[in-house]
Amino acid sequence: MNDKTIMIWFRNDLRISDNEVVFEALHKAGKILPVYIFDPYYFGKNEYGFFRTGSFRGRFLLESVAALRAKFRASGSDLIIRTGDPAVLVSRLAEQYHVSAVYHHAEVTPYENFVSEKTEQLLWKMQVPLRYFSPDTLYLKEDMPFRIADIPDDFAVFKKKLIRDSCVRALLPEINDLRTPVILNPGEMPALAKLGVPASFTDPPVNRSYTGGEDVALARLGAVQAALSSGYHDICPDSLSPWLTSGCISPARIFWGISKSVDGRRTGFAGKLVSGLIRRDHCKFLFKRKQLEAKGHNNEEPIKISGRQKKLFEQWKNGETGETSVDTAMKELNATGYLSYVSREATASYLVRHLRQHWKRGAALYEEKLIDYSLSVDSGYWGRLADETKVKKAPFVFAGRPEIRLGLPPQ
């Protein structure tokens, strides 16, 4: 066993099992230094004035990090927790613990890439390499049958070629020995209020069916498997989404668990579950492709709206449009932080097609509200919906005219 120490910089991969970063670090070094950084950026406001992290996702994140720490402590070690600039803190810890390298999962979104590059520059001055691992997707980037620049816009084309010409990797062996150096100052878990979530956002949530953590995620997957095995098909295809987004469970773990439950058949609800995982990959890789295409042209100003549009938006946000299905869904979102993807598409369709609002404002609100928000995935859904030239027929039909309900003159 060598005497090297490799830092594991956890981000959206808050688990031990089937985590390539953890597995490779333990394979290459005698010890690992697990670190999680709470970045204040995620608790500020986006360009539309909504918080990047609201109370539901904030709580879920705290629970997931606490669960990860508990796993390390159960093995006699610990997880270092800090709050602040990730680049500065990672490089400082790397120097303090004399690590030989830092491992982390790469992301496809601009800010995360900026942070990785900044961290890499600081580590380079110390001659400590930062190793990038593929984004946490079902099909790894290096296994795909096309380059990022060639990712097709059409999901059906993407899915067909991926299934035909690629494969999902096997699960990694289970890890039982989490070897770390002596950690003298592991740090405290921050409270939501300390992270910047307003007091009005930290009231006890109405719905506590979504608790963060790897063990909870595996238990939820077990329940889905049991339901599929017994022939019960009334399963929401995206029921594992909160844990998947935070990385409490890997896409491959879900895929192989589902496949085992239905003897490899991908029909019915099992097929929808797998299709959802592949669509998530498509959104992520398509987002990356569009980022590469738009390099140097991403500094867009927030979309300005009129007073009338603001009033329409507020009624949509609060579930007061008069359209029963939309209002029910928006009230569910405000009360629980969660919506099925069918409800997301219905509410987004109403905002974009019926109220004629720009999709980015709706996506910005969802960034605050959703427990499982992902910039690449949710932007993919909103952008696809808003692309009128590629949608032959609107999937949802709504009654009534918003101008009449508001007592406003038609445009």
N, C-alpha and C positions, 0 to 999 in steps of 0.2 A: 504494500500500500504506500503510495507516495505522500509527501507532506504538503502538497499544494492545497490551496483553498480557493474555490471558485464562488464568486457571489452570484446568487440567483435573484434577479430583480423582477419580482412578481408585478404583473400589471393586470391584464384581463385574463388571467390564467390561475385563478385562486384555488388550486387543488394540488394534490400530490400524485394521485394515480393517473396514468396515461398522460403525463406531462413530459414532453420531450426535453424541455429545459432542465427539469429536475433529474431525469434519467441520465442525460448526457453529462451533466455536471458531476454526479456521483460516480459515473463511469470513468471520468477523466481525472478526478481529484480525490484526495484523501478526506477532505472536508468541504462542506458547502456553507455559505453564509447567506441565509434567506433574509430578504429585505422587502418591505413594502413602504412606498412613499405616498402619503396623501398630498396631492398637488392642489394648492389653493385655486388654480385656474378652473378646475372643474366645479368649484362652488361659487364662482362669480356668475355674472350675467352674460347671456349671448347678445348678439347685435340687435335683437328685437326686444330686449328688456326682460326676458324670462331667465330664470336660473338654469344653469347647465345641469344641475343636480337638485331635484326636489327632495321632499322628505321621504317618499317611498323608496326611491333608488338609493338615497343616502343611508337609510336604515339597513336596506338589504346589503349594501356594500360593507357597512360596519360589521354586520353579522357574519358576512362571508370572510372578512379578514380575521375576525375574532375566532371563527371556526378553524381557519388555517393555522393560526397561532396555537390553538388548543392541540392540534395534531402534532406540531413540533414539540410542544411542552410534554405531551404524553410520551414522547420518545426520549425525554431528558434533555431537550435542546430548547430553542426559542426562535421566534420570528422578530427581527428588528423592525420597529415601526417608527417612522419619522413623518413630520409635516413640513412642507416647504418646497423649494426648488429641487426637483428630482436630480438634475444634472449636478448641482453643487453637492447635494447630500450623498449621492451614489459615489462620486469621486472622493469625497471626504472619508466615507466608510471604507472604500477600497484602499485608501492610504493607511487608515487606522489598523485594518486587519491584514494588511500586506497580501491582498488577494492577487492571484496570478492572471485572472480574467473575470469578466462580468458577462453572464449569459442572460438573455431576455428574448421574449417573443416580439417580433416586428409587428407593426400595425400598418394599415393602409391609409390612414387618415393624416391630414397635414400637420396638425399640432403634435400628435404623437411622434411623427417622423422628425419634426423640428427638435423635440426634446431628445430623441435618440441621437441625432447628429450633434447636438450641443454636448451631450454626455460623452459621446465618443471623442470629441475634440479635447475635453478636459482629461479624460482617461489617457489619451494618446500622449499627453505631456508627461504622464507618469509611466509611460510604456506599458500600460495595461490595456489589452485588447477588449473591445466590446463585440461579442458575438451575437449575430442576429439569427433567430430561428423563424421558420415560416409562420405566417399568421395562423391563428387557431381555427382552421377550416376543416371540413370533412375530407376534401381532396387537397393534398398539399400542392403548393405552387409548382414544385419540381416534378410532380407526377402528372401534371395536366398535359393534355395533348395539343395545347397551343400556348403561345406566348401571351403575356399580359396585353400587349399591344393589339393582339388579334382576338380578344374576348368578344364573342358575338353579342349584339344587343338583344337578340331573340333568346329568351330563356329556353324554349323548346329545343332550339338548335344546340345550345350550350349543354343542356341535360343529356340529349341523345348522344352527342359525341363523347361526353365525359363517361357515361355508363359503358359505351361501346369500347373506348380506347384507353380507359384508365381503371384504376381500382382503389378501393379504400384500404389503407394500410391496417395491418393487424394491431391489436392493442399491445402496448409495451408491458413488459413483466412488472409485477407488483413490487413496490419498494417497501422494505421493512426496516431499513437502517438509515436514519437521517443523522449523519455525522456532521456536527458543527463545532467550531472552536468555542471556547468559553466566551459567552456574551455577557458583558458586565452591565451594560445599559440598554436593555431591549426597547425601552420607550413605552409610553402609555397610549392606549387607544383614545383618540380625540372624541369629544362629544359633537353632535351635529351642530349645536349652537356655536361651538368654537371653530368649526369649519366654515361658518358663515351662513348656514341655513337659518332664515328668520324664525323667530319664536312662533309666529303664526303658522309656520309650516311643521312644527314639531309636536303638535297635539297627537295623542294616541290615534293610530290609524283605525279606520272602520274594519278593514279586512286584514287578518293576520294569517292568511293561507299561504303567504309567500315569505318564508324564512330563509335567509342566506346560509350557505355552507355546503361543503362537499357531501357530507353524510346525508343531508336532507335531499340533495340532488339525486344521489344514488337510491335513496328510498322512494323518491318520486318515480324514477325510472323503473324500479322494481314493481311499483303499483301499475304502471302502464304495461309492463311485460305481462303481469298476471292477468290484467284485463284482456289483453290480446290473446293470450293462451286459452282463456276460458270462452273466447268467442264474443266478448263484450266489445262493441265497436263504437259506442257513444263517447269517443275520446277526442278532446280538442287537439288538433294536430300540432299546435304550438304551446302545449301545456308545460313544456320544459324550458321555454324560452328565457325566463329570468335567470336561471342557473347557467344556461348555455352562454348568455351574453356576458356574465361575470366570470366565466371560465371555471365555475364550480364543477362542471362536468364537460368532458370532451365530446365533440360531434361524433367521433368514431365510437366512443362508448355507447352513445345512444343508438347509432347505426347497428352495431353488432348485437346490442341487447334486443332491439326490435327484430332483427333478422333471426336470432335464436328463438324468439317467441313464436314466430310464424313459419319456422322451418325454411327460411330464406325467401318466402314469397313476398313480393312487393305489390300487393293488390289491396284494394279497400283502404282502411284507415292506416294500415302499416305503410302502404304506398304513399299516402299523403304525408305521413311523418317523415319518410325518407325524402320525398320531394321537397318538403320544407327545408330540410338540411341543405339540399343541393341549391335551392333558391337563395338561401343565405350566402352560400359560396359565390353564387352568380352576382349578387348585390355587392359583395366585398371586392371581388376582382374587377367588376365593371366600374366600381367607384375608383379603384386604383388606376384603371386605364384612362378614365376621364380626367383624373388628376394629372396624369402624365401629358395628356393632350392639351390641358389648359394651363400648363406650367407657365408661371409669370403673369397669368391673367385671372387670378383668384381673388383679387381685392375688390369684391363687389360691394356696393353700398346697400344698406337695408332698403327694402322696398317701401316707399312712402304710400300711405293710404289716406283717403278722405275721412271726414267726420262720420259720414254715412257708413263707410266701410268699417270704421272702428266699431260702430254700434252693432253692425251685423256680426262682426267677429266676436265681440263680447257675448252676444246672445248664443252664438255657436259654442264658445268656450264654456259657458255656464249651463248649457243644455236647455236653452230657452228659445229655440227656434220655432217651435210649434210642430216640427216634424218628429213624431213619436219615436221612431227608431233611432234617429240621430240624437235626440235629447236623452233617451235612455242610456245610450252608449257613452255620451259625454259625462253624464252624471256618474256612471260606473267608473269611468276613468278618474274623475275627481275624487271619488270615494275610495278607490282601491289601488290606483296607479297601474292598472292593467286593462288591456282590451285584446280580444282575439283579433287575428289579422283580418278576418272578415269584417268585424266592426270598425277596425282602423280604416279599411278601404272605403267602407260606407260613409264614415264621418268625413274622411278626406275628400271623397267624391262630392259630398254635399258642399263642402267649403269651396272647392276649386271650380266645380262645374255649375253648381246652383247659385252660390253666392258670388262667384267670379272673383275670388280672392287668390292672391299668389300663394303657391304651395309652401314657399319657404317660411312664411309666417306661421302656418299650421305646424310645420315640422319643428319650428323653434319652440312652440308651446309643448309639443310632445316630448321635446328634449327635457323639459322640466318635469313633466307629469309621469312619463312612462317608467316603470320599474325596470324594464328591459330595453331601454333605449340604446340604439347603436347608430352612430352617425352614418356609417356606410350602408347598413341594412335599411334603416328608415328613410334615408335620402333616396335610396333605390326605389322603394315603394312609392313615395310621394312623387319623385321625378317621373316614374313610369306612368303614373296616373295622370299627371299634368301634361304629358306629351300627347296632345290632341291628334297630332298627325299620324300617330301609330296606333291609336285606339279606334277601331271601326265602330264600336257600339258601347255606350256607357253601360256598365254592369248594374247600376242602380238607378231607379226612377223615383223621383220625389214629387209630391203634390204641393200645390200652392206657390205663391210668389212672395218672397221675403219682403218686398216693398210694401205689399198690402198689410202683412202682419205687423210691420213696424210703423205703419201710418205714414210712409214716405212716398213721394211721387216716383213713378218709374223713371229709369234713366233714359 
